[in-house]
């Protein structure tokens, strides 16, 4: 499971600090540029890579 949030540049350090505090397993910042405007969002998950693979495997198996 991945959560997304649109983040202002000035708040990134606080967001990273908070996500580390709550023990997010993965954190990624995606920066997008369109002309002179730059947007970014932060994606995070509380699942490790192995947990994500197992979750996907279970969901995929239950869909059939």
MODELLER restraints for C-alpha pairs under 7 A, 6 or more apart:
rsr = mdl.restraints
at = mdl.atoms
rsr.add(forms.Gaussian(group=physical.xy_distance, feature=features.Distance(at['CA:1:A'], at['CA:45:A']), mean=5.86, stdev=0.5))
rsr.add(forms.Gaussian(group=physical.xy_distance, feature=features.Distance(at['CA:1:A'], at['CA:47:A']), mean=6.93, stdev=0.5))
rsr.add(forms.Gaussian(group=physical.xy_distance, feature=features.Distance(at['CA:2:A'], at['CA:43:A']), mean=6.35, stdev=0.5))
rsr.add(forms.Gaussian(group=physical.xy_distance, feature=features.Distance(at['CA:2:A'], at['CA:44:A']), mean=5.43, stdev=0.5))
rsr.add(forms.Gaussian(group=physical.xy_distance, feature=features.Distance(at['CA:2:A'], at['CA:45:A']), mean=4.63, stdev=0.5))
rsr.add(forms.Gaussian(group=physical.xy_distance, feature=features.Distance(at['CA:3:A'], at['CA:43:A']), mean=5.45, stdev=0.5))
rsr.add(forms.Gaussian(group=physical.xy_distance, feature=features.Distance(at['CA:3:A'], at['CA:44:A']), mean=5.32, stdev=0.5))
rsr.add(forms.Gaussian(group=physical.xy_distance, feature=features.Distance(at['CA:3:A'], at['CA:45:A']), mean=6.25, stdev=0.5))
rsr.add(forms.Gaussian(group=physical.xy_distance, feature=features.Distance(at['CA:4:A'], at['CA:41:A']), mean=6.67, stdev=0.5))
rsr.add(forms.Gaussian(group=physical.xy_distance, feature=features.Distance(at['CA:4:A'], at['CA:42:A']), mean=5.68, stdev=0.5))
rsr.add(forms.Gaussian(group=physical.xy_distance, feature=features.Distance(at['CA:4:A'], at['CA:43:A']), mean=4.47, stdev=0.5))
rsr.add(forms.Gaussian(group=physical.xy_distance, feature=features.Distance(at['CA:4:A'], at['CA:44:A']), mean=6.68, stdev=0.5))
rsr.add(forms.Gaussian(group=physical.xy_distance, feature=features.Distance(at['CA:5:A'], at['CA:41:A']), mean=5.47, stdev=0.5))
rsr.add(forms.Gaussian(group=physical.xy_distance, feature=features.Distance(at['CA:5:A'], at['CA:42:A']), mean=5.46, stdev=0.5))
rsr.add(forms.Gaussian(group=physical.xy_distance, feature=features.Distance(at['CA:5:A'], at['CA:43:A']), mean=6.66, stdev=0.5))
rsr.add(forms.Gaussian(group=physical.xy_distance, feature=features.Distance(at['CA:6:A'], at['CA:40:A']), mean=6.20, stdev=0.5))
rsr.add(forms.Gaussian(group=physical.xy_distance, feature=features.Distance(at['CA:6:A'], at['CA:41:A']), mean=4.32, stdev=0.5))
rsr.add(forms.Gaussian(group=physical.xy_distance, feature=features.Distance(at['CA:6:A'], at['CA:42:A']), mean=6.49, stdev=0.5))
rsr.add(forms.Gaussian(group=physical.xy_distance, feature=features.Distance(at['CA:7:A'], at['CA:40:A']), mean=6.17, stdev=0.5))
rsr.add(forms.Gaussian(group=physical.xy_distance, feature=features.Distance(at['CA:7:A'], at['CA:41:A']), mean=5.45, stdev=0.5))
rsr.add(forms.Gaussian(group=physical.xy_distance, feature=features.Distance(at['CA:7:A'], at['CA:42:A']), mean=6.70, stdev=0.5))
rsr.add(forms.Gaussian(group=physical.xy_distance, feature=features.Distance(at['CA:24:A'], at['CA:44:A']), mean=6.58, stdev=0.5))
rsr.add(forms.Gaussian(group=physical.xy_distance, feature=features.Distance(at['CA:24:A'], at['CA:45:A']), mean=5.76, stdev=0.5))
rsr.add(forms.Gaussian(group=physical.xy_distance, feature=features.Distance(at['CA:24:A'], at['CA:46:A']), mean=4.65, stdev=0.5))
rsr.add(forms.Gaussian(group=physical.xy_distance, feature=features.Distance(at['CA:25:A'], at['CA:45:A']), mean=5.76, stdev=0.5))
rsr.add(forms.Gaussian(group=physical.xy_distance, feature=features.Distance(at['CA:25:A'], at['CA:46:A']), mean=4.80, stdev=0.5))
rsr.add(forms.Gaussian(group=physical.xy_distance, feature=features.Distance(at['CA:25:A'], at['CA:47:A']), mean=5.74, stdev=0.5))
rsr.add(forms.Gaussian(group=physical.xy_distance, feature=features.Distance(at['CA:25:A'], at['CA:48:A']), mean=5.54, stdev=0.5))
rsr.add(forms.Gaussian(group=physical.xy_distance, feature=features.Distance(at['CA:26:A'], at['CA:44:A']), mean=5.39, stdev=0.5))
rsr.add(forms.Gaussian(group=physical.xy_distance, feature=features.Distance(at['CA:26:A'], at['CA:45:A']), mean=5.32, stdev=0.5))
rsr.add(forms.Gaussian(group=physical.xy_distance, feature=features.Distance(at['CA:26:A'], at['CA:46:A']), mean=6.82, stdev=0.5))
rsr.add(forms.Gaussian(group=physical.xy_distance, feature=features.Distance(at['CA:27:A'], at['CA:43:A']), mean=5.83, stdev=0.5))
rsr.add(forms.Gaussian(group=physical.xy_distance, feature=features.Distance(at['CA:27:A'], at['CA:44:A']), mean=4.42, stdev=0.5))
rsr.add(forms.Gaussian(group=physical.xy_distance, feature=features.Distance(at['CA:27:A'], at['CA:45:A']), mean=6.81, stdev=0.5))
rsr.add(forms.Gaussian(group=physical.xy_distance, feature=features.Distance(at['CA:28:A'], at['CA:42:A']), mean=5.69, stdev=0.5))
rsr.add(forms.Gaussian(group=physical.xy_distance, feature=features.Distance(at['CA:28:A'], at['CA:43:A']), mean=5.23, stdev=0.5))
rsr.add(forms.Gaussian(group=physical.xy_distance, feature=features.Distance(at['CA:28:A'], at['CA:44:A']), mean=6.31, stdev=0.5))
rsr.add(forms.Gaussian(group=physical.xy_distance, feature=features.Distance(at['CA:29:A'], at['CA:40:A']), mean=6.80, stdev=0.5))
rsr.add(forms.Gaussian(group=physical.xy_distance, feature=features.Distance(at['CA:29:A'], at['CA:41:A']), mean=5.78, stdev=0.5))
rsr.add(forms.Gaussian(group=physical.xy_distance, feature=features.Distance(at['CA:29:A'], at['CA:42:A']), mean=4.43, stdev=0.5))
rsr.add(forms.Gaussian(group=physical.xy_distance, feature=features.Distance(at['CA:29:A'], at['CA:43:A']), mean=6.32, stdev=0.5))
rsr.add(forms.Gaussian(group=physical.xy_distance, feature=features.Distance(at['CA:30:A'], at['CA:40:A']), mean=5.44, stdev=0.5))
rsr.add(forms.Gaussian(group=physical.xy_distance, feature=features.Distance(at['CA:30:A'], at['CA:41:A']), mean=5.41, stdev=0.5))
rsr.add(forms.Gaussian(group=physical.xy_distance, feature=features.Distance(at['CA:30:A'], at['CA:42:A']), mean=6.25, stdev=0.5))
rsr.add(forms.Gaussian(group=physical.xy_distance, feature=features.Distance(at['CA:31:A'], at['CA:39:A']), mean=5.87, stdev=0.5))
rsr.add(forms.Gaussian(group=physical.xy_distance, feature=features.Distance(at['CA:31:A'], at['CA:40:A']), mean=4.28, stdev=0.5))
rsr.add(forms.Gaussian(group=physical.xy_distance, feature=features.Distance(at['CA:31:A'], at['CA:41:A']), mean=6.71, stdev=0.5))
rsr.add(forms.Gaussian(group=physical.xy_distance, feature=features.Distance(at['CA:32:A'], at['CA:38:A']), mean=5.74, stdev=0.5))
rsr.add(forms.Gaussian(group=physical.xy_distance, feature=features.Distance(at['CA:32:A'], at['CA:39:A']), mean=5.20, stdev=0.5))
rsr.add(forms.Gaussian(group=physical.xy_distance, feature=features.Distance(at['CA:32:A'], at['CA:40:A']), mean=5.87, stdev=0.5))
rsr.add(forms.Gaussian(group=physical.xy_distance, feature=features.Distance(at['CA:33:A'], at['CA:39:A']), mean=6.24, stdev=0.5))
